[in-house]
């Protein structure tokens, strides 16, 4: 982590926002905010539980965090 407001700190979230916008906004338009919120919630659920990431040893983020927690318990 860099100092506050460092570009390095923002790179990951900026990449995430870019991916979400591209995947959600490109193919569809939402008639209501409720529809947009539901689509974002579904996308986040899919992103965290199904999509594999190279930064997480090719695991979904939720599975990677669980793996780290289990390793932490074993080390204790």
C-alpha positions in Angstrom: 0.0 0.0 0.0 1.2 3.5 -0.8 0.3 6.7 0.9 -3.3 7.9 1.0 -4.6 9.0 -2.4 -1.8 7.1 -4.1 -2.5 5.8 -7.7 -1.2 2.4 -6.7 -3.9 2.1 -4.0 -6.6 2.9 -6.5 -5.5 0.7 -9.4 -7.3 -2.4 -8.2 -10.6 -0.8 -7.6 -10.4 1.2 -10.8 -9.9 -2.0 -12.7 -12.8 -3.6 -10.9 -15.1 -0.6 -11.7 -14.0 -0.7 -15.3 -14.8 -4.4 -15.7 -18.2 -4.0 -14.0 -19.2 -1.1 -16.1 -18.1 -2.8 -19.3 -20.0 -6.0 -18.5 -23.1 -4.4 -17.2 -23.6 -1.2 -19.1 -22.5 -2.3 -22.6 -25.2 -4.9 -23.3 -28.1 -3.4 -21.5 -29.8 -0.2 -20.2 -31.8 -0.2 -17.0 -35.3 1.4 -16.8 -35.1 1.9 -13.0 -32.4 2.2 -10.4 -33.8 -0.9 -8.7 -33.1 -2.9 -11.9 -29.5 -1.5 -12.0 -29.0 -2.3 -8.3 -30.2 -5.9 -8.7 -27.9 -6.4 -11.7 -24.9 -5.0 -9.8 -25.6 -7.2 -6.8 -25.9 -10.3 -9.0 -22.7 -9.3 -10.9 -20.8 -8.9 -7.6 -22.1 -12.3 -6.3 -20.9 -13.9 -9.5 -17.6 -12.0 -9.4 -16.8 -13.1 -5.8 -18.0 -16.7 -5.9 -17.5 -18.0 -9.5 -15.0 -16.0 -11.5 -11.4 -17.1 -11.1 -8.7 -14.5 -10.8 -5.0 -14.8 -11.5 -4.2 -12.7 -8.4 -6.0 -15.3 -6.3 -4.2 -18.4 -7.5 -6.9 -19.0 -10.2 -9.6 -19.2 -7.5 -12.7 -17.0 -7.0 -12.0 -14.3 -4.4 -14.4 -15.8 -1.8 -12.7 -19.2 -2.1 -9.3 -17.6 -1.9 -10.2 -15.8 1.3 -11.5 -19.0 2.8 -8.3 -20.8 1.9 -6.2 -18.0 3.6 -8.4 -18.2 6.7 -7.9 -22.0 6.9 -4.2 -21.6 6.5 -4.1 -19.0 9.2 -5.9 -21.4 11.6 -3.5 -24.2 10.8 -0.5 -21.9 11.5 -1.9 -20.8 14.9 
